[in-house]
Amino acid sequence: MRHLLALAWKYMLLATVFFAMIPLFLRVSSAELLWFSLWMTLVAYALGDLYILPRFGNLSAVIADFGLAFVGVWIGIGIFYNAGGAAVINAAFFSALLVALGEILFHAYMNRIVLRHQDEKKEHSMRREMQTEIAEEFDVRSATDQGEDKQES
């Protein structure tokens, strides 16, 4: 459930940024922006938020999200619209910049709500794997000597 809510938040962030920035530079329909936002959400969530963020931290994940948004808009929108190079690059850069700024807050949410529970589960299972057995006897020789004394009596 936490992942679905996080996906919804990320979709709202990307759709808002794309609806605000891309139409300033290119003529793109609303339906195409919604589909593009959905695909970018799924890819960015899997790559940036579930893979890079837990392993490398917030800064690396923000840089990765900036790069993914820039390349995604540049290639994803640019291929379909054969628009001038400067318009597509400007749309890609400013969209990626706003996405990166929004991702800083989104990653704080991910670390606090979504990924924290995964770390607790991992830590709990690691504790069971690393446990040692504890016996009452500390010295094996004294325990065997006492056992021999009991057998003789």
Backbone as ProteinMPNN parsed JSONL, in Angstrom:
{"seq_chain_A": "MRHLLALAWKYMLLATVFFAMIPLFLRVSSAELLWFSLWMTLVAYALGDLYILPRFGNLSAVIADFGLAFVGVWIGIGIFYNAGGAAVINAAFFSALLVALGEILFHAYMNRIVLRHQDEKKEHSMRREMQTEIAEEFDVRSATDQGEDKQES", "coords_chain_A": {"N_chain_A": [[0.816, -1.194, 0.0], [2.006, 1.2, 0.753], [3.776, 1.6, -1.35], [2.062, 2.013, -3.51], [0.865, 4.43, -2.795], [3.143, 6.04, -2.784], [3.831, 5.856, -5.497], [1.625, 7.176, -6.583], [2.015, 9.781, -5.567], [4.43, 10.406, -6.817], [3.667, 10.297, -9.493], [1.869, 12.435, -9.554], [3.65, 14.533, -9.058], [5.419, 14.394, -11.32], [3.58, 14.65, -13.463], [2.523, 17.186, -12.958], [4.808, 18.815, -13.235], [5.493, 18.269, -15.925], [3.181, 19.144, -17.257], [3.361, 21.807, -16.666], [5.769, 22.699, -17.804], [6.484, 21.575, -20.407], [4.453, 22.324, -22.361], [5.114, 25.006, -22.642], [7.187, 25.125, -24.425], [6.721, 23.28, -26.46], [4.14, 21.927, -28.588], [2.075, 19.815, -27.261], [-0.279, 17.286, -26.651], [-2.69, 16.928, -23.968], [-3.395, 14.296, -23.26], [-1.227, 12.848, -24.244], [0.791, 13.851, -22.608], [-0.084, 12.897, -20.134], [0.189, 10.086, -20.485], [2.924, 9.974, -21.0], [3.886, 10.933, -18.559], [3.06, 8.832, -16.913], [4.637, 6.638, -17.843], [7.206, 7.649, -17.366], [7.05, 7.906, -14.597], [6.856, 5.216, -13.714], [9.32, 4.133, -14.612], [11.205, 5.871, -13.386], [10.58, 5.519, -10.684], [11.161, 2.82, -10.23], [13.888, 2.693, -10.96], [15.262, 5.01, -9.842], [14.161, 5.437, -7.22], [13.726, 2.988, -5.905], [16.02, 1.506, -6.418], [18.473, 3.108, -6.669], [18.271, 5.102, -4.614], [18.123, 3.718, -1.969], [20.643, 2.474, -1.989], [22.715, 4.295, -2.708], [22.104, 6.827, -1.78], [20.553, 10.112, -1.235], [21.538, 12.304, -2.815], [22.737, 11.085, -5.064], [20.492, 9.799, -6.108], [18.864, 11.994, -6.773], [20.425, 13.209, -8.749], [20.387, 11.146, -10.624], [17.632, 11.07, -11.176], [17.326, 13.619, -12.296], [18.905, 13.33, -14.636], [17.51, 11.203, -15.867], [14.975, 12.365, -16.292], [15.699, 14.467, -17.982], [16.843, 13.151, -20.252], [14.676, 11.517, -20.848], [12.596, 13.331, -21.556], [13.874, 14.693, -23.626], [14.482, 12.673, -25.528], [12.125, 11.061, -25.522], [9.942, 12.87, -25.978], [11.008, 14.479, -27.983], [11.528, 12.778, -30.197], [8.997, 12.097, -31.125], [7.938, 14.481, -31.968], [9.499, 15.934, -33.765], [10.496, 18.505, -33.379], [12.163, 21.716, -33.198], [15.602, 21.648, -32.227], [16.495, 23.287, -30.068], [14.145, 23.972, -28.706], [13.219, 21.507, -27.721], [15.386, 20.734, -26.117], [15.445, 22.828, -24.247], [12.912, 22.468, -23.037], [13.359, 19.934, -21.976], [15.51, 20.413, -20.196], [14.506, 22.362, -18.305], [12.283, 21.009, -17.341], [13.517, 18.771, -16.197], [15.021, 20.037, -14.235], [13.034, 21.088, -12.493], [11.858, 18.653, -11.772], [13.979, 17.44, -10.393], [14.216, 19.172, -8.189], [11.735, 18.733, -6.96], [12.054, 16.038, -6.398], [13.837, 15.973, -4.3], [12.309, 16.491, -2.007], [10.514, 14.378, -2.294], [12.17, 12.163, -1.972], [12.841, 12.385, 0.705], [10.363, 11.761, 1.821], [10.185, 9.12, 0.854], [12.356, 7.881, 2.203], [11.561, 8.225, 4.87], [8.979, 7.052, 5.113], [8.41, 4.853, 3.25], [10.802, 3.301, 2.646], [11.868, 2.885, 5.163], [10.407, 0.913, 6.517], [11.124, -1.317, 5.058], [13.824, -1.501, 5.705], [13.631, -2.08, 8.43], [12.469, -4.636, 8.366], [14.496, -6.03, 7.049], [16.59, -5.708, 8.867], [15.54, -7.02, 11.072], [15.402, -9.685, 10.139], [18.1, -10.109, 9.735], [19.066, -10.078, 12.325], [18.163, -12.502, 13.333], [19.627, -14.274, 11.776], [22.216, -13.846, 12.626], [22.416, -14.658, 15.245], [23.819, -16.295, 18.083], [24.276, -19.423, 19.768], [23.618, -19.829, 23.194], [24.808, -21.316, 26.01], [24.356, -22.77, 29.276], [26.653, -23.655, 30.532], [29.936, -22.532, 30.704], [32.502, -23.473, 30.63], [33.642, -26.274, 29.153], [35.144, -28.438, 30.092], [34.853, -28.397, 32.873], [32.182, -29.009, 33.04], [32.103, -31.627, 32.045], [33.656, -32.882, 33.956], [32.035, -32.678, 36.21], [29.939, -34.245, 35.362], [31.16, -36.781, 35.305], [31.714, -37.112, 38.011], [29.138, -37.411, 39.015], [28.395, -39.824, 37.849], [30.066, -41.658, 39.098], [29.113, -41.712, 41.7]], "CA_chain_A": [[0.0, 0.0, 0.0], [2.891, 2.365, 0.802], [4.339, 1.798, -2.678], [1.026, 2.6, -4.368], [0.739, 5.84, -2.429], [4.35, 6.714, -3.269], [3.69, 5.97, -6.952], [0.638, 8.229, -6.865], [2.668, 11.065, -5.311], [5.435, 10.64, -7.858], [2.935, 10.594, -10.722], [1.356, 13.809, -9.435], [4.794, 15.423, -9.21], [5.879, 14.424, -12.71], [2.53, 15.192, -14.333], [2.447, 18.631, -12.724], [5.98, 19.439, -13.853], [5.415, 18.168, -17.384], [2.099, 20.013, -17.72], [3.765, 23.199, -16.497], [6.948, 23.1, -18.568], [6.569, 21.144, -21.808], [3.657, 23.158, -23.274], [5.73, 26.315, -22.872], [8.151, 25.015, -25.516], [6.235, 22.394, -27.523], [2.692, 21.687, -28.628], [1.846, 18.409, -26.913], [-1.637, 17.148, -26.112], [-2.791, 16.546, -22.563], [-3.391, 12.838, -23.153], [0.153, 12.384, -24.435], [1.542, 14.194, -21.403], [-0.485, 11.969, -19.074], [0.834, 8.801, -20.752], [4.361, 10.165, -20.822], [4.097, 11.025, -17.114], [2.91, 7.494, -16.354], [5.817, 5.847, -18.17], [8.347, 8.213, -16.643], [6.857, 7.569, -13.187], [7.198, 3.81, -13.483], [10.759, 3.934, -14.798], [11.95, 6.624, -12.377], [10.346, 4.92, -9.369], [11.922, 1.567, -10.138], [15.329, 2.92, -11.058], [15.794, 6.011, -8.923], [13.675, 5.407, -5.845], [13.854, 1.672, -5.288], [17.342, 0.934, -6.6], [19.579, 4.027, -6.385], [18.103, 5.805, -3.337], [18.577, 2.974, -0.785], [22.032, 2.032, -2.076], [23.7, 5.359, -2.888], [21.705, 8.027, -1.064], [19.658, 11.109, -1.814], [22.174, 13.106, -3.861], [22.869, 10.249, -6.263], [19.159, 9.559, -6.66], [18.408, 13.249, -7.384], [21.169, 13.352, -10.002], [19.863, 10.139, -11.551], [16.3, 11.506, -11.606], [17.529, 14.739, -13.217], [19.352, 12.767, -15.911], [16.435, 10.415, -16.477], [13.942, 13.281, -16.784], [16.25, 15.203, -19.125], [16.934, 12.242, -21.408], [13.324, 11.06, -21.171], [11.879, 14.377, -22.301], [14.614, 14.988, -24.852], [14.294, 11.594, -26.504], [10.73, 10.625, -25.572], [9.093, 13.881, -26.616], [11.676, 14.977, -29.186], [11.391, 11.844, -31.322], [7.634, 12.09, -31.646], [7.477, 15.789, -32.415], [10.408, 16.532, -34.75], [10.546, 19.943, -33.117], [13.502, 22.276, -33.231], [16.467, 21.129, -31.183], [16.563, 24.16, -28.898], [12.884, 23.897, -27.957], [13.175, 20.229, -27.0], [16.416, 20.745, -25.078], [14.977, 23.737, -23.201], [11.83, 21.786, -22.322], [13.951, 18.846, -21.211], [16.323, 20.937, -19.096], [13.703, 22.987, -17.269], [11.472, 19.953, -16.727], [14.405, 17.971, -15.345], [15.393, 20.85, -13.083], [11.907, 21.079, -11.553], [11.706, 17.284, -11.255], [15.038, 17.227, -9.4], [13.856, 19.911, -6.978], [10.634, 18.001, -6.321], [12.532, 14.738, -5.937], [14.493, 16.133, -2.997], [11.258, 16.296, -1.006], [9.946, 13.045, -2.45], [13.101, 11.193, -1.4], [12.675, 12.458, 2.156], [9.166, 10.964, 2.084], [10.51, 7.712, 0.617], [13.208, 7.39, 3.292], [10.86, 8.241, 6.14], [7.772, 6.23, 5.16], [8.406, 3.62, 2.456], [12.012, 2.491, 2.77], [12.144, 2.609, 6.579], [9.808, -0.365, 6.865], [11.922, -2.363, 4.431], [15.05, -1.628, 6.487], [13.3, -2.758, 9.678], [12.296, -6.051, 8.066], [15.812, -6.581, 6.731], [17.364, -5.734, 10.099], [14.957, -8.059, 11.913], [15.818, -10.988, 9.63], [19.541, -10.22, 9.94], [19.301, -10.4, 13.726], [17.968, -13.942, 13.519], [20.701, -15.001, 11.119], [23.487, -13.629, 13.295], [22.368, -15.055, 16.638], [24.631, -17.437, 18.489], [23.682, -20.194, 20.841], [24.175, -19.555, 24.502], [24.577, -22.424, 26.92], [24.566, -22.42, 30.668], [28.022, -23.964, 30.903], [30.927, -21.764, 29.993], [33.708, -24.272, 30.485], [33.227, -27.627, 28.811], [35.864, -29.403, 30.928], [34.246, -28.488, 34.211], [30.894, -29.677, 32.892], [32.333, -33.073, 31.902], [34.14, -33.375, 35.249], [30.882, -32.816, 37.088], [29.185, -35.398, 34.874], [31.875, -37.984, 35.726], [31.531, -37.231, 39.426], [27.782, -37.897, 39.229], [28.325, -41.232, 37.436], [30.787, -42.454, 40.069], [28.374, -41.848, 42.953]], "C_chain_A": [[0.867, 1.268, 0.0], [3.482, 2.653, -0.573], [3.312, 2.409, -3.632], [0.841, 4.089, -4.067], [1.953, 6.634, -2.912], [4.315, 6.874, -4.789], [2.704, 7.077, -7.328], [1.25, 9.618, -6.649], [3.668, 11.399, -6.409], [4.755, 10.975, -9.186], [2.403, 12.025, -10.689], [2.495, 14.822, -9.626], [5.217, 15.533, -10.667], [4.828, 15.011, -13.647], [2.421, 16.708, -14.171], [3.617, 19.361, -13.39], [5.871, 19.415, -15.372], [4.305, 19.049, -17.949], [2.485, 21.489, -17.609], [4.857, 23.608, -17.476], [6.888, 22.758, -20.057], [5.689, 21.985, -22.735], [4.21, 24.565, -23.494], [6.638, 26.29, -24.098], [7.625, 24.226, -26.708], [4.722, 22.29, -27.466], [2.45, 20.197, -28.46], [0.458, 18.323, -26.291], [-1.602, 16.68, -24.66], [-2.745, 15.039, -22.379], [-1.975, 12.285, -23.316], [1.021, 12.715, -23.23], [1.184, 13.278, -20.234], [0.173, 10.601, -19.258], [2.339, 8.893, -20.546], [4.704, 10.248, -19.331], [3.997, 9.654, -16.458], [4.147, 6.642, -16.611], [7.052, 6.356, -17.424], [8.252, 7.9, -15.146], [7.292, 6.142, -12.902], [8.7, 3.567, -13.595], [11.553, 4.628, -13.695], [11.758, 6.034, -10.984], [11.167, 3.652, -9.198], [13.418, 1.829, -10.094], [15.842, 3.854, -9.959], [15.414, 5.804, -7.472], [13.838, 4.052, -5.169], [15.248, 1.07, -5.425], [18.452, 1.892, -6.137], [19.456, 4.664, -5.001], [18.541, 4.967, -2.132], [20.063, 2.635, -0.809], [23.036, 3.178, -2.063], [23.32, 6.679, -2.236], [20.93, 9.028, -1.902], [20.301, 11.867, -2.967], [22.307, 12.315, -5.161], [21.523, 10.004, -6.919], [18.597, 10.815, -7.331], [19.12, 13.471, -8.717], [20.664, 12.372, -11.048], [18.475, 10.535, -12.065], [16.38, 12.702, -12.55], [17.922, 14.213, -14.599], [18.265, 11.985, -16.618], [15.34, 11.319, -17.037], [14.442, 14.045, -18.009], [16.273, 14.329, -20.374], [15.544, 11.766, -21.828], [12.543, 12.083, -21.975], [12.561, 14.633, -23.636], [14.373, 13.922, -25.911], [12.818, 11.239, -26.653], [9.794, 11.599, -26.274], [9.7, 14.321, -27.94], [11.52, 14.078, -30.392], [10.003, 11.954, -31.955], [7.218, 13.426, -32.259], [8.39, 16.483, -33.403], [10.483, 18.05, -34.597], [11.995, 20.413, -33.208], [14.319, 21.812, -32.04], [16.478, 21.969, -29.923], [15.289, 24.074, -28.058], [12.813, 22.618, -27.132], [14.196, 20.227, -25.868], [16.023, 21.686, -23.939], [13.858, 23.101, -22.378], [12.39, 20.674, -21.443], [14.722, 19.376, -20.008], [15.459, 21.506, -17.972], [12.766, 21.981, -16.591], [12.319, 19.129, -15.767], [14.818, 18.744, -14.099], [14.27, 20.877, -12.043], [11.665, 19.694, -10.962], [12.744, 17.031, -10.169], [14.735, 17.968, -8.101], [12.714, 19.229, -6.227], [11.081, 16.664, -5.749], [13.266, 14.835, -4.602], [13.483, 15.896, -1.883], [10.668, 14.89, -1.081], [10.87, 11.984, -1.85], [13.072, 11.226, 0.125], [11.449, 11.646, 2.576], [9.465, 9.474, 1.917], [11.35, 7.147, 1.764], [12.449, 7.279, 4.603], [9.719, 7.229, 6.2], [7.96, 4.871, 4.482], [9.613, 2.744, 2.742], [12.36, 2.146, 4.213], [11.602, 1.249, 6.977], [10.57, -1.521, 6.233], [13.212, -2.576, 5.2], [14.787, -2.351, 7.805], [13.124, -4.247, 9.457], [13.632, -6.71, 7.79], [16.652, -6.712, 7.998], [16.857, -6.842, 11.016], [15.392, -9.44, 11.433], [17.316, -11.181, 9.803], [19.843, -10.582, 11.391], [19.15, -11.894, 13.968], [19.094, -14.736, 12.884], [22.0, -14.915, 11.892], [23.48, -14.053, 14.76], [23.278, -16.247, 16.892], [23.902, -18.185, 19.589], [24.382, -19.857, 22.134], [23.8, -20.713, 25.408], [24.815, -21.961, 28.35], [26.01, -22.646, 31.087], [28.971, -23.131, 30.063], [32.185, -22.574, 29.732], [33.288, -25.714, 30.264], [33.898, -28.647, 29.722], [35.234, -29.533, 32.304], [32.887, -29.172, 34.138], [31.082, -31.175, 32.757], [32.872, -33.657, 33.197], [33.001, -33.574, 36.225], [30.042, -34.016, 36.665], [29.84, -36.7, 35.28], [31.716, -38.215, 37.216], [30.146, -37.818, 39.734], [27.682, -39.379, 38.861], [29.02, -42.129, 38.44], [29.974, -42.648, 41.333], [27.2, -42.745, 42.815]], "O_chain_A": [[0.537, 2.265, -0.642], [3.673, 3.815, -0.933], [3.664, 3.236, -4.473], [0.681, 4.901, -4.978], [1.815, 7.759, -3.391], [4.723, 7.911, -5.312], [2.931, 7.823, -8.281], [1.032, 10.525, -7.452], [3.741, 12.537, -6.872], [5.223, 11.847, -9.919], [2.481, 12.742, -11.687], [2.314, 15.848, -10.281], [5.359, 16.637, -11.193], [5.164, 15.792, -14.537], [2.245, 17.426, -15.156], [3.431, 20.397, -14.029], [6.125, 20.423, -16.032], [4.473, 19.64, -19.016], [1.991, 22.322, -18.369], [4.873, 24.751, -17.934], [7.22, 23.605, -20.887], [6.144, 22.336, -23.824], [3.81, 25.243, -24.44], [6.839, 27.321, -24.741], [8.035, 24.471, -27.843], [4.106, 22.533, -26.429], [2.603, 19.419, -29.401], [0.069, 19.183, -25.501], [-0.614, 16.113, -24.194], [-2.121, 14.552, -21.437], [-1.577, 11.362, -22.606], [1.9, 11.932, -22.869], [2.05, 12.924, -19.435], [0.662, 10.017, -18.291], [2.951, 7.986, -19.982], [5.711, 9.689, -18.896], [4.765, 9.346, -15.546], [4.651, 5.993, -15.695], [7.844, 5.565, -16.913], [9.272, 7.656, -14.502], [8.023, 5.896, -11.943], [9.282, 2.872, -12.763], [12.475, 4.037, -13.131], [12.691, 6.05, -10.18], [11.788, 3.434, -8.158], [14.131, 1.248, -9.276], [16.768, 3.5, -9.228], [16.247, 5.974, -6.582], [14.067, 3.993, -3.961], [15.624, 0.208, -4.631], [19.279, 1.521, -5.304], [20.452, 4.754, -4.282], [19.296, 5.487, -1.311], [20.682, 2.519, 0.249], [24.105, 3.048, -1.467], [24.159, 7.576, -2.151], [20.685, 8.829, -3.092], [19.663, 12.056, -4.003], [22.015, 12.834, -6.238], [21.417, 10.001, -8.146], [17.922, 10.712, -8.355], [18.496, 13.874, -9.698], [20.528, 12.721, -12.22], [18.174, 10.359, -13.246], [15.599, 12.798, -13.497], [17.339, 14.608, -15.608], [18.113, 12.09, -17.836], [14.832, 11.074, -18.131], [13.692, 14.247, -18.964], [15.778, 14.728, -21.428], [15.265, 11.627, -23.018], [11.901, 11.738, -22.967], [11.894, 14.775, -24.661], [14.091, 14.243, -27.066], [12.313, 11.128, -27.77], [8.951, 11.191, -27.073], [8.977, 14.514, -28.918], [11.39, 14.573, -31.512], [9.864, 11.908, -33.177], [6.236, 13.482, -32.999], [8.049, 17.579, -33.849], [10.527, 18.78, -35.587], [12.924, 19.608, -33.284], [13.774, 21.607, -30.956], [16.472, 21.425, -28.819], [15.355, 24.102, -26.829], [12.394, 22.645, -25.975], [13.895, 19.762, -24.769], [16.251, 21.361, -22.773], [13.865, 23.19, -21.15], [11.953, 20.491, -20.307], [14.595, 18.835, -18.909], [15.661, 21.165, -16.807], [12.49, 22.097, -15.396], [11.889, 18.825, -14.655], [14.949, 18.161, -13.023], [14.524, 20.709, -10.85], [11.31, 19.57, -9.791], [12.418, 16.462, -9.128], [14.978, 17.434, -7.018], [12.73, 19.159, -4.998], [10.552, 16.209, -4.735], [13.305, 13.859, -3.852], [13.769, 15.181, -0.922], [10.36, 14.285, -0.054], [10.392, 11.005, -1.278], [13.261, 10.193, 0.767], [11.492, 10.926, 3.574], [9.049, 8.659, 2.74], [11.077, 6.046, 2.243], [12.667, 6.339, 5.367], [9.511, 6.606, 7.241], [7.691, 3.839, 5.097], [9.46, 1.562, 3.05], [13.094, 1.186, 4.448], [12.266, 0.506, 7.699], [10.651, -2.599, 6.822], [13.66, -3.714, 5.341], [15.615, -3.144, 8.253], [13.581, -5.048, 10.273], [13.881, -7.826, 8.246], [17.346, -7.712, 8.185], [17.65, -7.525, 11.664], [15.722, -10.291, 12.259], [17.767, -12.309, 10.001], [20.79, -11.323, 11.653], [19.923, -12.485, 14.723], [19.479, -15.78, 13.411], [22.815, -15.835, 11.819], [24.468, -13.822, 15.458], [23.477, -17.095, 16.022], [23.022, -17.64, 20.254], [25.591, -19.627, 22.162], [22.625, -21.05, 25.555], [25.397, -20.904, 28.594], [26.536, -21.902, 31.915], [28.817, -23.04, 28.845], [32.856, -22.377, 28.719], [32.636, -26.306, 31.125], [33.267, -29.637, 30.091], [35.097, -30.634, 32.837], [32.486, -29.848, 35.086], [30.286, -31.935, 33.308], [32.583, -34.811, 33.516], [33.0, -34.539, 36.989], [29.496, -34.724, 37.511], [29.129, -37.659, 35.581], [31.595, -39.357, 37.66], [30.018, -38.645, 40.637], [26.944, -40.118, 39.513], [28.599, -43.272, 38.622], [30.132, -43.674, 41.995], [26.473, -42.963, 43.785]]}, "name": "protein", "num_of_chains": 1, "seq": "MRHLLALAWKYMLLATVFFAMIPLFLRVSSAELLWFSLWMTLVAYALGDLYILPRFGNLSAVIADFGLAFVGVWIGIGIFYNAGGAAVINAAFFSALLVALGEILFHAYMNRIVLRHQDEKKEHSMRREMQTEIAEEFDVRSATDQGEDKQES"}
